[in-house]
Amino acid sequence: VLVLLFMWDFLNRDAAEEPWRGMLRDAVDPAVFEFLASPWHRDDVLVDGRRDPAGPPPMPTREQVAAVAGAGAAASAADVQLSLADRGGEEAGVPGSNAWAVAGARTVHGRAILAGDPHLMLAAPGVWYRASLRWRGGQVHGVSLPGSPGILIGSNARVAWSFTNTTGDFQDLVVVEPDPKDPMRYRVPGGTEPFLERLERIVVRGGEDVELPVRVTRWGPVVGEVAGRPAALRWTGLDAATMNFDVLELMNAAGVEDALDIAAGWGGPSQNIVVAGADGRIGWTITGFLPDRVGFDGRTPRSWADGSVRWRAESGPRPRIVDPAGGIIVTANNRTMPLETARRIGSGFAHPGRAARITERLTAMPIVDERAMLALQLDDRVHGFIAWRDLVLEAFTGGGAGEAAAANVTPETAE
């Protein structure tokens, strides 16, 4: 259980960005906020290799850029005291993983090929532990996680599967409104209720135990302050009802559809799962509990006191793709769905450059084998820099003082 919770904590850090987005929303015209906070990117590519039909967000006018939304513009970093935000500096960017599949119709042997490349931190013990399990009537090869009882990424000879983090939004900061008559209570829909107090004891090797008092609300623990008011954390990882270990059932999956059904029911940190079958089929879906937000979009801290803003049980089927026409499935922590569909998942997805590069290479390969997939995993072309490189070359070769220095620089040598 602790191993699963550790991975949940490591993979979900989106609440740390909410106070800063809230300050931006308060400080600028709404059109400017929507432009800056849009998840659209020119390199966006969907999970099945298609380009996203959505265009860029509307460009704000000069008047909108110059406008200030109002009193909220006076907000400053000093208004945010949030323990979650302090952890945002641990990573220089969004942790990245790649997983893609090619259907049997495009492989040399007719079986689908899966390439899974999870990028996680170096640790002792290592995050992934290569292992094989055999039992009467079955076997599975792949990687486990120290402390977990099974193979988490691997193949059972019928299907192979791998994961990438969805980089969706599964945390919300709830602005708590203390009762002005009694600071030990806070507002909830229909009245007030008392804060709960919990004392956490942290055992320190070679030293004295540390006791940490924690205030708890109906929405989650208080993790800091936003604009002088307590902020509670609503998070799927703090709800026991959203957790299970059904991911281990993938070791017994009979085929692609069966594997996707199992993955859809797994309660853990939400992941893209990519599945490839010995019969040549491929598929993708998203695991974990997906919050169904009512009254807000989850991008900035909000009060839930009047009941108009809340989570409710997820509704409707989760996204799934099986046997896409192009014969490829690609995930790289990017936005994998069209904008309207993706809004339910979040808005802070990773840069789509890796997904765009993988898709570009796979599209250019009519038939592939395992060696080609390994070569693609080792590809070091930084797709997101190409447009900037071209602009720099254009500036150098267009004349002026830099022309002579750039005389021998070409797009090929610039790489």
Secondary structure, DSSP 8 states (H G I E B T S, - for coil): -HHHHHHHHHH--GGGGHHHHHHHHHHS-HHHHHHHH----TT-B-TTS-B----------HHHHH---SGGGG--GGGEEEHHHHGGGG-SS----EEEEE-GGGBSSSS-EEEEE------SS-S-EEEEEEETTEEEEEEE-TT-SS-SEEE-SSEEEEEEE-----EEEEE--EETTEEEEEEETTEEEE-EEEEEEE--TTS--EEEEEEEETTEEEEEEETTEEEEEEEGGG-GGG---GGGGGGG--SHHHHHHHHHT--SS-EEEEEEETTS-EEEEE-S---EEESS-SSS-EE-TTSSSEEE---S---EEES-TTSEEEESSS--S-HHHHTTT-S----THHHHHHHHHHHT-SSB-HHHHHHHHT----GGGHHHHHHHHHHHHTSSTTTTTTTT--HHHH-
